Amino acid sequence: MFNQKRIRDYGVEIGRLETGLQNAITDVKGVTVGHVTLSEKNMQTGVTAILPHQGNIFKEKLIASSQVINGFGKTMGTIQMMELGTLETPILLTNTLSVGLTADTLIDYMLEKNPEIGRTTGTVNPIIGECNDMFLNDVRAKFVKPEHVLQALENTSSEFEEGTVGAGTGMLCYSLKGGIGSASRMMEMNHGKYTIGVLVLSNFGILSDLLVKGKAVGQELKEAILESYKEEDKGSIMIIVATDLPVSERQLNRIIKRSVTGLSRTGSIITNGSGEVIIGFSTATKIPHEKEEHLLVIPQIHEEDMDLAFRAVGEATEEAVLNSLVTAEAVIGRDGNERPAFKDLIQKFDINIAD
């Protein structure tokens, strides 16, 4: 997307399943993504917005679920999501210390569009995720402002940049520059053809663990750079999973759990100081906010169809992480801290990452 060179452009094809047209989360019809990037000297941060559909999501909620792999992270809204099994706002990603402001702005955004909230109906449950960008960004400065959040929400598209953009501006991945990455997979079933799309905010891992389709590229890079290259994993990853597959919230939770298979295939061991959090939703069924007189009909696949979805989400997660690496640009940020770009290093040291 936007003519960025992605992992497949290097001759690396992940998995067995067919990708969607854009090989991105926005291959799920109705899903759009927007970024605001704040990048200047000590300011290396931003906001990424995911709109699950183009209608009023408070009035037309979606089946949703969340899963914690390792809980060293700060999210908002996932408790209610797990209890009720629905999503009623866009999903916003940012840095750790901007969660509160981002949530407050999303609440204002939802109040403006839904004057009944807090008056004739209940309140609203904003969904916010984060990673810690303090190595490259002066996180204490709290650069993210309400206007940045609103700009991300109001300027989403089916095509979007990856790498050093939005919430990914100051993130690291496998000791290199990380950020936003995305991928998708198609699933052919006897009752229809469906899509699973994944977007990641990658900020985890040490270089020597990095695998590209099973190849120990990270160890090769570490040896090429310098044996003493500093490796320390205190980061996290947010994984957003979208699908148009008809599922219950229980089935969706089973599916999003399997994103860990793709994460581990890139080399992650899910360390103590890393927060791996997954948020997933299905666009197949819209749940009306207002009670209707008739029963809700929520179609769902048979359990025998689940294995294909398990494979799809794992493959898409693996490729999304690698896309976040290969699209990222080198950054010099807070106090001169810097992280090189994966694509620059493999070119510099003539490392072939393909089979």
KAKAVEN-V534378 format. One record per backbone hydrogen bond with DSSP energy under -1.0 kcal/mol. NH is the residue of the N-H (numbers start at 1). CO is the residue of the C=O. If there is no record, write none. Layout:
nh=(NH;NH)
co=(CO;CO)
This chain:
nh=(4;9;10;11;12;27;28;31;32;33;34;36;38;40;43;45;47;48;49;50;51;60;61;62;64;65;67;69;70;73;76;81;82;83;84;85;87;91;92;93;94;98;99;102;103;104;105;106;107;108;109;110;111;112;113;114;117;118;119;120;121;128;129;131;137;138;139;141;148;149;150;151;152;153;154;157;163;165;168;169;171;173;174;176;177;178;180;181;183;185;186;187;189;192;194;196;197;198;199;200;201;202;203;209;210;211;212;215;217;218;220;221;222;223;224;225;226;229;236;237;238;239;240;241;242;243;244;252;253;254;255;256;257;258;259;260;261;263;264;265;266;267;268;274;276;277;278;279;280;281;282;283;287;289;301;305;306;310;311;312;313;314;315;316;317;318;319;320;321;322;323;324;325;326;327;331;333;334;336;337;339;345;346;347;348;349;351)
co=(1;6;7;8;7;24;25;28;51;157;49;47;45;43;40;38;36;93;34;91;32;56;287;87;85;280;278;276;276;71;128;77;78;79;80;81;62;50;127;48;129;95;96;98;99;100;101;102;103;104;105;106;107;108;109;110;114;122;116;116;116;76;92;94;133;42;137;138;145;145;146;147;148;149;150;33;180;163;165;166;168;176;204;173;340;171;163;200;198;196;18;194;192;189;187;185;242;183;240;181;238;179;236;206;207;266;215;212;215;210;216;217;218;219;220;221;222;226;203;275;201;277;199;279;197;281;195;248;249;250;251;252;253;255;256;257;258;259;260;261;263;264;263;271;70;237;67;239;65;241;63;243;61;59;246;302;303;306;307;308;309;310;311;312;313;314;315;316;317;318;319;320;321;322;323;339;337;136;333;334;331;341;342;343;344;345;346)
